[in-house]
Amino acid sequence: MLFGLFGTFVAVEGQREALTSKLLKVAELMEAVPACLLYVVSTSASQPDVVSVTEVWKDETAHGASLSMPGVRDLIRSTMPLVSSVPESTRFTPVGGKGLASLAGASNDAK
C-alpha cells in the first residue's frame, strides 16, 4: 500500500532559505531511492518561515528504511537547529488521482 507523509517545518526567523536548502539536499538523496515516488519541498506564500515536504512512498517500510541511508541522519541533525519547533507531520494513504498512477508505475496500489 502506498504511504504518504506531509511535513511542515517552521524555520528559525530568517533561516527559511537555509532550511529549504537542507531539505532539498534530502530530496537529492531520495533521487537514488526507487521506493521514494515523490519528495517535494515547498515554501509558503503566506507564512514566511514555513517550509513543507510532501512525500509518497511505495510503502511505509521503505520510508522507514530511508532514514538509515548514509547521509540522511547527518542531514537531519544539521537541519534541526534551523527549525524553531517540532515539525508537524501528517501520514496519509494515497488512493488515486491525477499523476498518482505514473508515480506508482505498475503498482496496483494506485487505482
N, C-alpha and C positions, 0 to 999 in steps of 0.2 A: 504494500500500500504506500502511495506517495506520502511524503511528510513535508510540511512547510513550517517555517518559522519567520515571524515578523518581529524584528527587534528595533527598539527606539533607544537612542543614546542621547543624553543631554551633555553637551561639551562644557567644559570649564569656560567661562566667559572669554571670548577672544580666541578660543582654540578649536573652533569648528573645522577650519581648513586642515589643521594638523590631524584631528580625529578622522576626518574624511580621508586623508592621505593614508593613514594606517589601515583603515577598513578597506581601502582599495588595494592595499598590499595583500590583505587576506583574500580578496577577490582574485588577485593574480595567482595565488597559491591554488585556489579552487579550480582554475583553468585545467589543471592536471588531474583532477578528480572526476572520473566519468560519472560517479553516482551523484555528484552535485549538478543538478539540472539548471539551476538559476541561483545567482548570487548578485543582487543588485544593491548598490549603495546609492542613497538618495538624500538630498538636503531639503529642508522645509522652507517653503517660500514665506510662511507666516511666522515661523519661530526660528530666530537667527542662530540659536545654539543647538538645534535638533538635527541629528543625522539618523537615518533609518536604514535597515538592511532587510531585504526580503530574500528568503532562501526557499528553494524547492529541491528536495532530495528524493532519490529512488525509494528510500525508506529511512526510518528513524535510526536504525543501526548504522547506516552509512554516515549519517550526520555525526553520531557519537564517535565513530572511528576517525573522522576528520580532525577531531580535537587532539588526536595523538600524532598527527603528522608532524614531521620535522619543521620547525619554524613557526607553527601555529601557536603553540603555548607561549613562545617568546614574544610574538606579536601581541597576543592578548595581554601579557604582563606589561609590555611597554605602552599599550593603549590605555590601560586603566587610569593612569594619572591625568589623562586628558578628559576623563568623564567625571561630571560633577555629582552624579548619584548612581545608584544601582540601575543598570539598564533594564528596561521593561521588555518582556518578550511574550508573544502570543503564539502558541502552537496551533497549527491548522492542518486539515487534510484536504489537499486539492482534489476536487471531484470532477471538474470539467470546465470548459470554456475555451474561448479563442486562444490558440497558441499552446495550450497545455499538451495536446497530443504530440506536437512537434518536439516539445521538451522531453516528453517521456518516451519518444520513439515508438517502438513496437509494444511497449508495456500495455498490458490490459487494464492497468490501474486507472488510466486516464480515458474515460469513456465520454 
